[in-house]
Amino acid sequence: MQVNYLAVLVAAVSTFLLGGLWYSPKLFGPAWQLAAGDTRKKENGHPAKVFGTSFLFALVAAFAYAVLIPIQPSVLQFAIYGAILGAWR
């Protein structure tokens, strides 16, 4: 198993930053909370804990994808992995 750790780190950071922007109050955060039925004010805890946990999960997900998907997959392998991950979600 060969994992590019720099690519895993870049993927985790980009996912973390894009997710933070996506769920921010400036974009879709309030709409997402309303659709999810979450009417609470922000009582999720200290921001460092919330962001640290979020980044850790992004890192774990990026590493899992790096392990699961081969270095140079074919188009068919991409389609199969995409279908499996889409169905699992």
PyMOL Python script that loads the backbone (N, CA, C, O; Angstrom):
from pymol import cmd

cmd.read_pdbstr("""\
ATOM      1  N   MET A   1       0.857  -1.178   0.000  1.00  0.00           N
ATOM      2  CA  MET A   1       0.000   0.000   0.000  1.00  0.00           C
ATOM      3  C   MET A   1       0.899   1.235   0.000  1.00  0.00           C
ATOM      4  O   MET A   1       1.785   1.393   0.839  1.00  0.00           O
ATOM      5  N   GLN A   2       0.635   2.091  -0.964  1.00  0.00           N
ATOM      6  CA  GLN A   2       1.424   3.305  -1.101  1.00  0.00           C
ATOM      7  C   GLN A   2       0.487   4.503  -0.961  1.00  0.00           C
ATOM      8  O   GLN A   2      -0.432   4.675  -1.761  1.00  0.00           O
ATOM      9  N   VAL A   3       0.723   5.323   0.054  1.00  0.00           N
ATOM     10  CA  VAL A   3      -0.128   6.477   0.321  1.00  0.00           C
ATOM     11  C   VAL A   3       0.718   7.740   0.232  1.00  0.00           C
ATOM     12  O   VAL A   3       1.792   7.826   0.828  1.00  0.00           O
ATOM     13  N   ASN A   4       0.228   8.703  -0.509  1.00  0.00           N
ATOM     14  CA  ASN A   4       0.885   9.999  -0.617  1.00  0.00           C
ATOM     15  C   ASN A   4       0.349  10.861   0.542  1.00  0.00           C
ATOM     16  O   ASN A   4      -0.760  11.391   0.463  1.00  0.00           O
ATOM     17  N   TYR A   5       1.124  10.992   1.587  1.00  0.00           N
ATOM     18  CA  TYR A   5       0.665  11.685   2.792  1.00  0.00           C
ATOM     19  C   TYR A   5       0.470  13.184   2.570  1.00  0.00           C
ATOM     20  O   TYR A   5      -0.387  13.799   3.204  1.00  0.00           O
ATOM     21  N   LEU A   6       1.250  13.763   1.686  1.00  0.00           N
ATOM     22  CA  LEU A   6       1.059  15.177   1.370  1.00  0.00           C
ATOM     23  C   LEU A   6      -0.297  15.382   0.685  1.00  0.00           C
ATOM     24  O   LEU A   6      -1.007  16.343   0.981  1.00  0.00           O
ATOM     25  N   ALA A   7      -0.650  14.478  -0.227  1.00  0.00           N
ATOM     26  CA  ALA A   7      -1.950  14.569  -0.898  1.00  0.00           C
ATOM     27  C   ALA A   7      -3.093  14.384   0.102  1.00  0.00           C
ATOM     28  O   ALA A   7      -4.124  15.048  -0.006  1.00  0.00           O
ATOM     29  N   VAL A   8      -2.916  13.496   1.064  1.00  0.00           N
ATOM     30  CA  VAL A   8      -3.930  13.286   2.100  1.00  0.00           C
ATOM     31  C   VAL A   8      -4.107  14.560   2.915  1.00  0.00           C
ATOM     32  O   VAL A   8      -5.235  14.961   3.202  1.00  0.00           O
ATOM     33  N   LEU A   9      -3.007  15.196   3.288  1.00  0.00           N
ATOM     34  CA  LEU A   9      -3.078  16.435   4.067  1.00  0.00           C
ATOM     35  C   LEU A   9      -3.738  17.562   3.264  1.00  0.00           C
ATOM     36  O   LEU A   9      -4.574  18.297   3.789  1.00  0.00           O
ATOM     37  N   VAL A  10      -3.359  17.691   1.994  1.00  0.00           N
ATOM     38  CA  VAL A  10      -3.959  18.729   1.144  1.00  0.00           C
ATOM     39  C   VAL A  10      -5.455  18.473   0.969  1.00  0.00           C
ATOM     40  O   VAL A  10      -6.249  19.412   1.010  1.00  0.00           O
ATOM     41  N   ALA A  11      -5.846  17.222   0.774  1.00  0.00           N
ATOM     42  CA  ALA A  11      -7.265  16.891   0.628  1.00  0.00           C
ATOM     43  C   ALA A  11      -8.037  17.211   1.908  1.00  0.00           C
ATOM     44  O   ALA A  11      -9.145  17.742   1.844  1.00  0.00           O
ATOM     45  N   ALA A  12      -7.468  16.897   3.053  1.00  0.00           N
ATOM     46  CA  ALA A  12      -8.140  17.171   4.325  1.00  0.00           C
ATOM     47  C   ALA A  12      -8.280  18.672   4.552  1.00  0.00           C
ATOM     48  O   ALA A  12      -9.339  19.137   4.974  1.00  0.00           O
ATOM     49  N   VAL A  13      -7.234  19.425   4.279  1.00  0.00           N
ATOM     50  CA  VAL A  13      -7.284  20.876   4.476  1.00  0.00           C
ATOM     51  C   VAL A  13      -8.303  21.508   3.528  1.00  0.00           C
ATOM     52  O   VAL A  13      -9.086  22.365   3.936  1.00  0.00           O
ATOM     53  N   SER A  14      -8.292  21.080   2.254  1.00  0.00           N
ATOM     54  CA  SER A  14      -9.243  21.659   1.298  1.00  0.00           C
ATOM     55  C   SER A  14     -10.677  21.297   1.658  1.00  0.00           C
ATOM     56  O   SER A  14     -11.568  22.135   1.526  1.00  0.00           O
ATOM     57  N   THR A  15     -10.919  20.080   2.106  1.00  0.00           N
ATOM     58  CA  THR A  15     -12.256  19.681   2.539  1.00  0.00           C
ATOM     59  C   THR A  15     -12.695  20.491   3.743  1.00  0.00           C
ATOM     60  O   THR A  15     -13.841  20.936   3.811  1.00  0.00           O
ATOM     61  N   PHE A  16     -11.805  20.682   4.681  1.00  0.00           N
ATOM     62  CA  PHE A  16     -12.100  21.451   5.888  1.00  0.00           C
ATOM     63  C   PHE A  16     -12.438  22.898   5.546  1.00  0.00           C
ATOM     64  O   PHE A  16     -13.409  23.450   6.064  1.00  0.00           O
ATOM     65  N   LEU A  17     -11.640  23.511   4.677  1.00  0.00           N
ATOM     66  CA  LEU A  17     -11.869  24.909   4.311  1.00  0.00           C
ATOM     67  C   LEU A  17     -13.145  25.079   3.495  1.00  0.00           C
ATOM     68  O   LEU A  17     -13.921  26.004   3.739  1.00  0.00           O
ATOM     69  N   LEU A  18     -13.365  24.199   2.534  1.00  0.00           N
ATOM     70  CA  LEU A  18     -14.571  24.288   1.719  1.00  0.00           C
ATOM     71  C   LEU A  18     -15.822  24.027   2.564  1.00  0.00           C
ATOM     72  O   LEU A  18     -16.832  24.709   2.395  1.00  0.00           O
ATOM     73  N   GLY A  19     -15.763  23.051   3.464  1.00  0.00           N
ATOM     74  CA  GLY A  19     -16.890  22.780   4.350  1.00  0.00           C
ATOM     75  C   GLY A  19     -17.178  23.939   5.280  1.00  0.00           C
ATOM     76  O   GLY A  19     -18.339  24.259   5.538  1.00  0.00           O
ATOM     77  N   GLY A  20     -16.130  24.570   5.785  1.00  0.00           N
ATOM     78  CA  GLY A  20     -16.318  25.733   6.652  1.00  0.00           C
ATOM     79  C   GLY A  20     -16.980  26.878   5.927  1.00  0.00           C
ATOM     80  O   GLY A  20     -17.834  27.566   6.487  1.00  0.00           O
ATOM     81  N   LEU A  21     -16.590  27.087   4.681  1.00  0.00           N
ATOM     82  CA  LEU A  21     -17.208  28.137   3.881  1.00  0.00           C
ATOM     83  C   LEU A  21     -18.649  27.772   3.525  1.00  0.00           C
ATOM     84  O   LEU A  21     -19.541  28.616   3.602  1.00  0.00           O
ATOM     85  N   TRP A  22     -18.873  26.535   3.140  1.00  0.00           N
ATOM     86  CA  TRP A  22     -20.191  26.076   2.709  1.00  0.00           C
ATOM     87  C   TRP A  22     -21.231  26.211   3.828  1.00  0.00           C
ATOM     88  O   TRP A  22     -22.346  26.672   3.584  1.00  0.00           O
ATOM     89  N   TYR A  23     -20.874  25.819   5.034  1.00  0.00           N
ATOM     90  CA  TYR A  23     -21.822  25.846   6.160  1.00  0.00           C
ATOM     91  C   TYR A  23     -21.730  27.134   6.972  1.00  0.00           C
ATOM     92  O   TYR A  23     -22.284  27.204   8.069  1.00  0.00           O
ATOM     93  N   SER A  24     -21.052  28.138   6.465  1.00  0.00           N
ATOM     94  CA  SER A  24     -20.946  29.405   7.181  1.00  0.00           C
ATOM     95  C   SER A  24     -22.271  30.162   7.108  1.00  0.00           C
ATOM     96  O   SER A  24     -23.091  29.892   6.229  1.00  0.00           O
ATOM     97  N   PRO A  25     -22.486  31.106   8.023  1.00  0.00           N
ATOM     98  CA  PRO A  25     -23.710  31.915   7.983  1.00  0.00           C
ATOM     99  C   PRO A  25     -23.830  32.752   6.710  1.00  0.00           C
ATOM    100  O   PRO A  25     -24.930  33.166   6.343  1.00  0.00           O
ATOM    101  N   LYS A  26     -22.716  33.002   6.042  1.00  0.00           N
ATOM    102  CA  LYS A  26     -22.737  33.804   4.814  1.00  0.00           C
ATOM    103  C   LYS A  26     -23.275  33.021   3.618  1.00  0.00           C
ATOM    104  O   LYS A  26     -23.787  33.617   2.670  1.00  0.00           O
ATOM    105  N   LEU A  27     -23.163  31.682   3.652  1.00  0.00           N
ATOM    106  CA  LEU A  27     -23.641  30.888   2.516  1.00  0.00           C
ATOM    107  C   LEU A  27     -24.868  30.066   2.910  1.00  0.00           C
ATOM    108  O   LEU A  27     -25.979  30.593   2.954  1.00  0.00           O
ATOM    109  N   PHE A  28     -24.671  28.781   3.195  1.00  0.00           N
ATOM    110  CA  PHE A  28     -25.815  27.891   3.359  1.00  0.00           C
ATOM    111  C   PHE A  28     -26.039  27.392   4.788  1.00  0.00           C
ATOM    112  O   PHE A  28     -26.880  26.520   5.003  1.00  0.00           O
ATOM    113  N   GLY A  29     -25.309  27.923   5.762  1.00  0.00           N
ATOM    114  CA  GLY A  29     -25.457  27.477   7.145  1.00  0.00           C
ATOM    115  C   GLY A  29     -26.869  27.623   7.686  1.00  0.00           C
ATOM    116  O   GLY A  29     -27.426  26.647   8.188  1.00  0.00           O
ATOM    117  N   PRO A  30     -27.467  28.802   7.604  1.00  0.00           N
ATOM    118  CA  PRO A  30     -28.825  28.959   8.127  1.00  0.00           C
ATOM    119  C   PRO A  30     -29.850  28.090   7.393  1.00  0.00           C
ATOM    120  O   PRO A  30     -30.740  27.524   8.029  1.00  0.00           O
ATOM    121  N   ALA A  31     -29.740  27.976   6.077  1.00  0.00           N
ATOM    122  CA  ALA A  31     -30.666  27.142   5.309  1.00  0.00           C
ATOM    123  C   ALA A  31     -30.509  25.676   5.690  1.00  0.00           C
ATOM    124  O   ALA A  31     -31.498  24.950   5.798  1.00  0.00           O
ATOM    125  N   TRP A  32     -29.270  25.241   5.893  1.00  0.00           N
ATOM    126  CA  TRP A  32     -29.018  23.862   6.281  1.00  0.00           C
ATOM    127  C   TRP A  32     -29.605  23.577   7.661  1.00  0.00           C
ATOM    128  O   TRP A  32     -30.221  22.531   7.868  1.00  0.00           O
ATOM    129  N   GLN A  33     -29.419  24.500   8.606  1.00  0.00           N
ATOM    130  CA  GLN A  33     -29.976  24.320   9.945  1.00  0.00           C
ATOM    131  C   GLN A  33     -31.490  24.252   9.899  1.00  0.00           C
ATOM    132  O   GLN A  33     -32.094  23.433  10.591  1.00  0.00           O
ATOM    133  N   LEU A  34     -32.103  25.091   9.102  1.00  0.00           N
ATOM    134  CA  LEU A  34     -33.559  25.093   8.981  1.00  0.00           C
ATOM    135  C   LEU A  34     -34.048  23.784   8.362  1.00  0.00           C
ATOM    136  O   LEU A  34     -35.012  23.194   8.850  1.00  0.00           O
ATOM    137  N   ALA A  35     -33.401  23.329   7.307  1.00  0.00           N
ATOM    138  CA  ALA A  35     -33.798  22.088   6.649  1.00  0.00           C
ATOM    139  C   ALA A  35     -33.588  20.877   7.562  1.00  0.00           C
ATOM    140  O   ALA A  35     -34.343  19.907   7.498  1.00  0.00           O
ATOM    141  N   ALA A  36     -32.575  20.940   8.398  1.00  0.00           N
ATOM    142  CA  ALA A  36     -32.296  19.833   9.309  1.00  0.00           C
ATOM    143  C   ALA A  36     -33.165  19.882  10.554  1.00  0.00           C
ATOM    144  O   ALA A  36     -33.149  18.951  11.360  1.00  0.00           O
ATOM    145  N   GLY A  37     -33.923  20.959  10.718  1.00  0.00           N
ATOM    146  CA  GLY A  37     -34.780  21.094  11.891  1.00  0.00           C
ATOM    147  C   GLY A  37     -34.017  21.509  13.132  1.00  0.00           C
ATOM    148  O   GLY A  37     -34.503  21.323  14.248  1.00  0.00           O
ATOM    149  N   ASP A  38     -32.852  22.058  12.961  1.00  0.00           N
ATOM    150  CA  ASP A  38     -32.025  22.481  14.086  1.00  0.00           C
ATOM    151  C   ASP A  38     -32.334  23.944  14.393  1.00  0.00           C
ATOM    152  O   ASP A  38     -31.903  24.838  13.666  1.00  0.00           O
ATOM    153  N   THR A  39     -33.072  24.183  15.460  1.00  0.00           N
ATOM    154  CA  THR A  39     -33.436  25.555  15.818  1.00  0.00           C
ATOM    155  C   THR A  39     -32.602  26.082  16.983  1.00  0.00           C
ATOM    156  O   THR A  39     -32.820  27.195  17.461  1.00  0.00           O
ATOM    157  N   ARG A  40     -31.650  25.276  17.431  1.00  0.00           N
ATOM    158  CA  ARG A  40     -30.798  25.696  18.553  1.00  0.00           C
ATOM    159  C   ARG A  40     -29.837  26.787  18.121  1.00  0.00           C
ATOM    160  O   ARG A  40     -29.452  26.888  16.956  1.00  0.00           O
ATOM    161  N   LYS A  41     -29.472  27.582  19.076  1.00  0.00           N
ATOM    162  CA  LYS A  41     -28.363  28.504  18.844  1.00  0.00           C
ATOM    163  C   LYS A  41     -27.081  27.699  18.958  1.00  0.00           C
ATOM    164  O   LYS A  41     -27.108  26.536  19.362  1.00  0.00           O
ATOM    165  N   LYS A  42     -25.979  28.300  18.610  1.00  0.00           N
ATOM    166  CA  LYS A  42     -24.717  27.576  18.617  1.00  0.00           C
ATOM    167  C   LYS A  42     -24.307  27.215  20.037  1.00  0.00           C
ATOM    168  O   LYS A  42     -23.753  28.040  20.763  1.00  0.00           O
ATOM    169  N   GLU A  43     -24.583  25.987  20.422  1.00  0.00           N
ATOM    170  CA  GLU A  43     -24.218  25.469  21.746  1.00  0.00           C
ATOM    171  C   GLU A  43     -23.336  24.242  21.595  1.00  0.00           C
ATOM    172  O   GLU A  43     -23.318  23.374  22.468  1.00  0.00           O
ATOM    173  N   ASN A  44     -22.609  24.167  20.499  1.00  0.00           N
ATOM    174  CA  ASN A  44     -21.855  22.963  20.182  1.00  0.00           C
ATOM    175  C   ASN A  44     -20.552  22.821  20.940  1.00  0.00           C
ATOM    176  O   ASN A  44     -19.906  21.777  20.860  1.00  0.00           O
ATOM    177  N   GLY A  45     -20.161  23.821  21.655  1.00  0.00           N
ATOM    178  CA  GLY A  45     -18.921  23.731  22.397  1.00  0.00           C
ATOM    179  C   GLY A  45     -17.914  24.760  21.933  1.00  0.00           C
ATOM    180  O   GLY A  45     -18.201  25.617  21.098  1.00  0.00           O
ATOM    181  N   HIS A  46     -16.752  24.652  22.487  1.00  0.00           N
ATOM    182  CA  HIS A  46     -15.673  25.579  22.168  1.00  0.00           C
ATOM    183  C   HIS A  46     -15.289  25.427  20.694  1.00  0.00           C
ATOM    184  O   HIS A  46     -15.173  24.305  20.201  1.00  0.00           O
ATOM    185  N   PRO A  47     -15.090  26.549  19.983  1.00  0.00           N
ATOM    186  CA  PRO A  47     -14.757  26.458  18.548  1.00  0.00           C
ATOM    187  C   PRO A  47     -13.515  25.621  18.252  1.00  0.00           C
ATOM    188  O   PRO A  47     -13.469  24.933  17.233  1.00  0.00           O
ATOM    189  N   ALA A  48     -12.521  25.668  19.114  1.00  0.00           N
ATOM    190  CA  ALA A  48     -11.309  24.868  18.880  1.00  0.00           C
ATOM    191  C   ALA A  48     -11.635  23.381  18.893  1.00  0.00           C
ATOM    192  O   ALA A  48     -11.081  22.616  18.104  1.00  0.00           O
ATOM    193  N   LYS A  49     -12.517  22.974  19.772  1.00  0.00           N
ATOM    194  CA  LYS A  49     -12.914  21.568  19.852  1.00  0.00           C
ATOM    195  C   LYS A  49     -13.720  21.167  18.616  1.00  0.00           C
ATOM    196  O   LYS A  49     -13.500  20.101  18.042  1.00  0.00           O
ATOM    197  N   VAL A  50     -14.651  22.027  18.215  1.00  0.00           N
ATOM    198  CA  VAL A  50     -15.495  21.739  17.049  1.00  0.00           C
ATOM    199  C   VAL A  50     -14.649  21.674  15.785  1.00  0.00           C
ATOM    200  O   VAL A  50     -14.765  20.723  15.013  1.00  0.00           O
ATOM    201  N   PHE A  51     -13.795  22.677  15.564  1.00  0.00           N
ATOM    202  CA  PHE A  51     -12.970  22.703  14.366  1.00  0.00           C
ATOM    203  C   PHE A  51     -11.907  21.608  14.380  1.00  0.00           C
ATOM    204  O   PHE A  51     -11.594  21.034  13.337  1.00  0.00           O
ATOM    205  N   GLY A  52     -11.357  21.318  15.544  1.00  0.00           N
ATOM    206  CA  GLY A  52     -10.369  20.244  15.649  1.00  0.00           C
ATOM    207  C   GLY A  52     -10.966  18.894  15.316  1.00  0.00           C
ATOM    208  O   GLY A  52     -10.361  18.099  14.597  1.00  0.00           O
ATOM    209  N   THR A  53     -12.153  18.635  15.837  1.00  0.00           N
ATOM    210  CA  THR A  53     -12.829  17.373  15.537  1.00  0.00           C
ATOM    211  C   THR A  53     -13.192  17.288  14.062  1.00  0.00           C
ATOM    212  O   THR A  53     -13.041  16.236  13.441  1.00  0.00           O
ATOM    213  N   SER A  54     -13.665  18.384  13.506  1.00  0.00           N
ATOM    214  CA  SER A  54     -14.018  18.419  12.086  1.00  0.00           C
ATOM    215  C   SER A  54     -12.796  18.149  11.210  1.00  0.00           C
ATOM    216  O   SER A  54     -12.878  17.388  10.246  1.00  0.00           O
ATOM    217  N   PHE A  55     -11.667  18.770  11.540  1.00  0.00           N
ATOM    218  CA  PHE A  55     -10.455  18.537  10.749  1.00  0.00           C
ATOM    219  C   PHE A  55      -9.971  17.102  10.906  1.00  0.00           C
ATOM    220  O   PHE A  55      -9.502  16.502   9.939  1.00  0.00           O
ATOM    221  N   LEU A  56     -10.074  16.548  12.095  1.00  0.00           N
ATOM    222  CA  LEU A  56      -9.664  15.160  12.310  1.00  0.00           C
ATOM    223  C   LEU A  56     -10.494  14.217  11.448  1.00  0.00           C
ATOM    224  O   LEU A  56      -9.952  13.294  10.840  1.00  0.00           O
ATOM    225  N   PHE A  57     -11.805  14.441  11.390  1.00  0.00           N
ATOM    226  CA  PHE A  57     -12.664  13.609  10.553  1.00  0.00           C
ATOM    227  C   PHE A  57     -12.322  13.774   9.068  1.00  0.00           C
ATOM    228  O   PHE A  57     -12.345  12.796   8.321  1.00  0.00           O
ATOM    229  N   ALA A  58     -12.007  14.993   8.636  1.00  0.00           N
ATOM    230  CA  ALA A  58     -11.610  15.223   7.242  1.00  0.00           C
ATOM    231  C   ALA A  58     -10.301  14.487   6.938  1.00  0.00           C
ATOM    232  O   ALA A  58     -10.133  13.943   5.846  1.00  0.00           O
ATOM    233  N   LEU A  59      -9.389  14.471   7.886  1.00  0.00           N
ATOM    234  CA  LEU A  59      -8.122  13.771   7.719  1.00  0.00           C
ATOM    235  C   LEU A  59      -8.334  12.261   7.624  1.00  0.00           C
ATOM    236  O   LEU A  59      -7.729  11.599   6.781  1.00  0.00           O
ATOM    237  N   VAL A  60      -9.187  11.723   8.480  1.00  0.00           N
ATOM    238  CA  VAL A  60      -9.478  10.286   8.453  1.00  0.00           C
ATOM    239  C   VAL A  60     -10.146   9.908   7.134  1.00  0.00           C
ATOM    240  O   VAL A  60      -9.805   8.886   6.538  1.00  0.00           O
ATOM    241  N   ALA A  61     -11.090  10.722   6.674  1.00  0.00           N
ATOM    242  CA  ALA A  61     -11.774  10.434   5.413  1.00  0.00           C
ATOM    243  C   ALA A  61     -10.797  10.489   4.240  1.00  0.00           C
ATOM    244  O   ALA A  61     -10.836   9.620   3.369  1.00  0.00           O
ATOM    245  N   ALA A  62      -9.929  11.485   4.203  1.00  0.00           N
ATOM    246  CA  ALA A  62      -8.957  11.598   3.115  1.00  0.00           C
ATOM    247  C   ALA A  62      -8.002  10.406   3.116  1.00  0.00           C
ATOM    248  O   ALA A  62      -7.644   9.896   2.054  1.00  0.00           O
ATOM    249  N   PHE A  63      -7.595   9.969   4.287  1.00  0.00           N
ATOM    250  CA  PHE A  63      -6.710   8.806   4.374  1.00  0.00           C
ATOM    251  C   PHE A  63      -7.431   7.547   3.912  1.00  0.00           C
ATOM    252  O   PHE A  63      -6.855   6.722   3.203  1.00  0.00           O
ATOM    253  N   ALA A  64      -8.690   7.399   4.313  1.00  0.00           N
ATOM    254  CA  ALA A  64      -9.464   6.217   3.898  1.00  0.00           C
ATOM    255  C   ALA A  64      -9.619   6.180   2.384  1.00  0.00           C
ATOM    256  O   ALA A  64      -9.481   5.119   1.775  1.00  0.00           O
ATOM    257  N   TYR A  65      -9.904   7.328   1.768  1.00  0.00           N
ATOM    258  CA  TYR A  65     -10.007   7.359   0.308  1.00  0.00           C
ATOM    259  C   TYR A  65      -8.670   7.039  -0.340  1.00  0.00           C
ATOM    260  O   TYR A  65      -8.632   6.352  -1.361  1.00  0.00           O
ATOM    261  N   ALA A  66      -7.585   7.516   0.226  1.00  0.00           N
ATOM    262  CA  ALA A  66      -6.256   7.234  -0.326  1.00  0.00           C
ATOM    263  C   ALA A  66      -5.928   5.748  -0.255  1.00  0.00           C
ATOM    264  O   ALA A  66      -5.247   5.220  -1.134  1.00  0.00           O
ATOM    265  N   VAL A  67      -6.400   5.077   0.772  1.00  0.00           N
ATOM    266  CA  VAL A  67      -6.150   3.640   0.913  1.00  0.00           C
ATOM    267  C   VAL A  67      -7.068   2.841  -0.012  1.00  0.00           C
ATOM    268  O   VAL A  67      -6.643   1.851  -0.607  1.00  0.00           O
ATOM    269  N   LEU A  68      -8.326   3.268  -0.131  1.00  0.00           N
ATOM    270  CA  LEU A  68      -9.307   2.503  -0.908  1.00  0.00           C
ATOM    271  C   LEU A  68      -9.128   2.631  -2.415  1.00  0.00           C
ATOM    272  O   LEU A  68      -9.294   1.649  -3.139  1.00  0.00           O
ATOM    273  N   ILE A  69      -8.796   3.807  -2.895  1.00  0.00           N
ATOM    274  CA  ILE A  69      -8.732   4.042  -4.334  1.00  0.00           C
ATOM    275  C   ILE A  69      -7.297   3.837  -4.809  1.00  0.00           C
ATOM    276  O   ILE A  69      -6.373   4.437  -4.260  1.00  0.00           O
ATOM    277  N   PRO A  70      -7.101   2.995  -5.826  1.00  0.00           N
ATOM    278  CA  PRO A  70      -5.749   2.740  -6.326  1.00  0.00           C
ATOM    279  C   PRO A  70      -5.089   4.000  -6.900  1.00  0.00           C
ATOM    280  O   PRO A  70      -5.756   5.003  -7.151  1.00  0.00           O
ATOM    281  N   ILE A  71      -3.772   3.930  -7.102  1.00  0.00           N
ATOM    282  CA  ILE A  71      -3.010   5.077  -7.571  1.00  0.00           C
ATOM    283  C   ILE A  71      -3.492   5.545  -8.951  1.00  0.00           C
ATOM    284  O   ILE A  71      -3.688   6.744  -9.153  1.00  0.00           O
ATOM    285  N   GLN A  72      -3.684   4.637  -9.889  1.00  0.00           N
ATOM    286  CA  GLN A  72      -4.153   5.002 -11.223  1.00  0.00           C
ATOM    287  C   GLN A  72      -5.353   4.129 -11.592  1.00  0.00           C
ATOM    288  O   GLN A  72      -5.216   3.167 -12.347  1.00  0.00           O
ATOM    289  N   PRO A  73      -6.519   4.465 -11.062  1.00  0.00           N
ATOM    290  CA  PRO A  73      -7.690   3.634 -11.356  1.00  0.00           C
ATOM    291  C   PRO A  73      -8.196   3.863 -12.777  1.00  0.00           C
ATOM    292  O   PRO A  73      -8.004   4.930 -13.361  1.00  0.00           O
ATOM    293  N   SER A  74      -8.840   2.846 -13.309  1.00  0.00           N
ATOM    294  CA  SER A  74      -9.459   2.990 -14.625  1.00  0.00           C
ATOM    295  C   SER A  74     -10.795   3.710 -14.463  1.00  0.00           C
ATOM    296  O   SER A  74     -11.255   3.940 -13.344  1.00  0.00           O
ATOM    297  N   VAL A  75     -11.407   4.059 -15.579  1.00  0.00           N
ATOM    298  CA  VAL A  75     -12.705   4.735 -15.545  1.00  0.00           C
ATOM    299  C   VAL A  75     -13.749   3.819 -14.898  1.00  0.00           C
ATOM    300  O   VAL A  75     -14.599   4.283 -14.138  1.00  0.00           O
ATOM    301  N   LEU A  76     -13.682   2.531 -15.198  1.00  0.00           N
ATOM    302  CA  LEU A  76     -14.621   1.579 -14.609  1.00  0.00           C
ATOM    303  C   LEU A  76     -14.441   1.513 -13.091  1.00  0.00           C
ATOM    304  O   LEU A  76     -15.427   1.487 -12.355  1.00  0.00           O
ATOM    305  N   GLN A  77     -13.190   1.486 -12.616  1.00  0.00           N
ATOM    306  CA  GLN A  77     -12.945   1.473 -11.174  1.00  0.00           C
ATOM    307  C   GLN A  77     -13.474   2.743 -10.521  1.00  0.00           C
ATOM    308  O   GLN A  77     -14.067   2.682  -9.444  1.00  0.00           O
ATOM    309  N   PHE A  78     -13.270   3.892 -11.157  1.00  0.00           N
ATOM    310  CA  PHE A  78     -13.814   5.143 -10.635  1.00  0.00           C
ATOM    311  C   PHE A  78     -15.333   5.071 -10.521  1.00  0.00           C
ATOM    312  O   PHE A  78     -15.903   5.497  -9.516  1.00  0.00           O
ATOM    313  N   ALA A  79     -15.989   4.533 -11.552  1.00  0.00           N
ATOM    314  CA  ALA A  79     -17.448   4.427 -11.539  1.00  0.00           C
ATOM    315  C   ALA A  79     -17.916   3.501 -10.420  1.00  0.00           C
ATOM    316  O   ALA A  79     -18.898   3.793  -9.736  1.00  0.00           O
ATOM    317  N   ILE A  80     -17.225   2.405 -10.239  1.00  0.00           N
ATOM    318  CA  ILE A  80     -17.604   1.454  -9.183  1.00  0.00           C
ATOM    319  C   ILE A  80     -17.408   2.082  -7.807  1.00  0.00           C
ATOM    320  O   ILE A  80     -18.301   2.009  -6.962  1.00  0.00           O
ATOM    321  N   TYR A  81     -16.258   2.693  -7.576  1.00  0.00           N
ATOM    322  CA  TYR A  81     -16.009   3.351  -6.274  1.00  0.00           C
ATOM    323  C   TYR A  81     -17.011   4.478  -6.022  1.00  0.00           C
ATOM    324  O   TYR A  81     -17.497   4.646  -4.904  1.00  0.00           O
ATOM    325  N   GLY A  82     -17.312   5.242  -7.061  1.00  0.00           N
ATOM    326  CA  GLY A  82     -18.287   6.333  -6.907  1.00  0.00           C
ATOM    327  C   GLY A  82     -19.676   5.806  -6.561  1.00  0.00           C
ATOM    328  O   GLY A  82     -20.370   6.381  -5.722  1.00  0.00           O
ATOM    329  N   ALA A  83     -20.083   4.710  -7.207  1.00  0.00           N
ATOM    330  CA  ALA A  83     -21.391   4.119  -6.921  1.00  0.00           C
ATOM    331  C   ALA A  83     -21.439   3.569  -5.491  1.00  0.00           C
ATOM    332  O   ALA A  83     -22.429   3.750  -4.782  1.00  0.00           O
ATOM    333  N   ILE A  84     -20.379   2.909  -5.082  1.00  0.00           N
ATOM    334  CA  ILE A  84     -20.340   2.345  -3.719  1.00  0.00           C
ATOM    335  C   ILE A  84     -20.379   3.464  -2.677  1.00  0.00           C
ATOM    336  O   ILE A  84     -21.160   3.405  -1.728  1.00  0.00           O
ATOM    337  N   LEU A  85     -19.542   4.473  -2.854  1.00  0.00           N
ATOM    338  CA  LEU A  85     -19.514   5.576  -1.879  1.00  0.00           C
ATOM    339  C   LEU A  85     -20.794   6.374  -1.909  1.00  0.00           C
ATOM    340  O   LEU A  85     -21.245   6.832  -0.859  1.00  0.00           O
ATOM    341  N   GLY A  86     -21.407   6.564  -3.081  1.00  0.00           N
ATOM    342  CA  GLY A  86     -22.666   7.281  -3.177  1.00  0.00           C
ATOM    343  C   GLY A  86     -23.803   6.522  -2.518  1.00  0.00           C
ATOM    344  O   GLY A  86     -24.651   7.123  -1.859  1.00  0.00           O
ATOM    345  N   ALA A  87     -23.829   5.213  -2.688  1.00  0.00           N
ATOM    346  CA  ALA A  87     -24.879   4.392  -2.088  1.00  0.00           C
ATOM    347  C   ALA A  87     -24.704   4.299  -0.576  1.00  0.00           C
ATOM    348  O   ALA A  87     -25.682   4.251   0.171  1.00  0.00           O
ATOM    349  N   TRP A  88     -23.454   4.274  -0.135  1.00  0.00           N
ATOM    350  CA  TRP A  88     -23.168   4.148   1.298  1.00  0.00           C
ATOM    351  C   TRP A  88     -23.568   5.404   2.037  1.00  0.00           C
ATOM    352  O   TRP A  88     -24.030   5.327   3.176  1.00  0.00           O
ATOM    353  N   ARG A  89     -23.406   6.530   1.434  1.00  0.00           N
ATOM    354  CA  ARG A  89     -23.695   7.805   2.070  1.00  0.00           C
ATOM    355  C   ARG A  89     -25.170   7.910   2.272  1.00  0.00           C
ATOM    356  O   ARG A  89     -25.651   8.914   2.799  1.00  0.00           O
TER     357      ARG A  89
END
""", "prot")
cmd.dss("prot")
cmd.show_as("cartoon", "prot")
cmd.util.cbc("prot")
cmd.orient("prot")
